[in-house]
Amino acid sequence: MKLIADLSEYDAEELRRERDALLVDEAMVIATDLRYAHRVLLRDAFGRYWRMGFRGFKSGLQFVWTFGGRTSLEIEPAHRSLAFYVEKLERGEPFAFLRYGDLFSCVVGSLFSGYGFQQFTPKLQEELAAGLRANGLRGDCIMGLAPIHHMVRMGLWGHTAAWLQGNDLTEVEWVETETFNQALYAGLLFPFVRALRFHEVLIVGPRKLKGLLGEALPGARFLEIPSRDAFSVVDRIEAEIRERTAPGGVVSLSAGPTAPILQHRLLETGLTTLSMGTTWEPFVGWAGHESHREITIATMAANLGYEIIKP
């Protein structure tokens, strides 16, 4: 571990070099009082994800942790088109689409203390890891892996690669996680939305997603879950899903790290479970990601199956 106690001796390029030289299981710890100049420097050095490695202490001391990521393991997630998922829905073939990316920061040993909406706990880590080990080679589980460059940026890929190797999961047929988001941004998501309308759908997510029951998925039902620390009530959520669904139905999950845990628990129910993350937010007027703010009215109209006629 390397401790940097005086940030004034570094610029952004030097900090990036220090980070990039770290090996797996190595860490650089930066002491800071988070004054404005320090926040700007950390943002320039590590991008918008630097706060995920932040620790604050009651004593007033504050630290930023960056983690080693160098590894020789390369995984190229396979491409699956939107039509691939649409056709599965149209055939009524139950499957689980699971997404893994930032979740590995908990899986590999709680590199971070959590997200703003979910604190990591040993039980959460245990269930995430168990689900990965059990589901990786199942034919009805489609295992999505976030873009490697994203995890490299977070200093997470080296730890993830080591964990995958240690758990014999490097041969899993990983697929891209961004298929639905890419279609959303391009205004091409309507075939998926239309396919869902022919199913009994349960939307599981925070209250803001209830608006999906209007224009997008008018026949769906909604199960509200806490917007923070949903894992603390995961047993109740699971019970309610089981009570309110039947085999052949579709469950859309926007539940952070709790989503793959629920999907693992529900595998034998005959349900299709989809980890959708924030994909639905623009449909209800939310812009949870910067990229959501770039989506135009015309694009969202196309995602809903409408065509805007220009005068």
URKAMO-V176834 format. One record per helix or strand. SS is the DSSP state (h for helix, s for strand). FROM is the first residue (numbers start at 1). LEN is the number of residues. If there is no record, write none. Layout:
# URKAMO-V176834
ss->SS from->FROM len->LEN
ss->SS from->FROM len->LEN
This chain:
# URKAMO-V176834
ss->s from->2 len->3
ss->h from->7 len->3
ss->h from->12 len->9
ss->s from->23 len->1
ss->s from->27 len->6
ss->h from->36 len->18
ss->s from->54 len->3
ss->s from->62 len->6
ss->s from->70 len->1
ss->s from->78 len->1
ss->h from->82 len->10
ss->s from->96 len->5
ss->h from->104 len->4
ss->s from->114 len->2
ss->s from->118 len->2
ss->h from->122 len->14
ss->s from->141 len->5
ss->h from->148 len->6
ss->h from->157 len->10
ss->s from->175 len->2
ss->h from->179 len->8
ss->h from->190 len->7
ss->s from->201 len->5
ss->h from->207 len->7
ss->s from->221 len->4
ss->h from->230 len->15
ss->s from->250 len->4
ss->h from->258 len->8
ss->h from->267 len->3
ss->s from->272 len->4
ss->h from->281 len->4
ss->h from->290 len->5
ss->h from->297 len->7
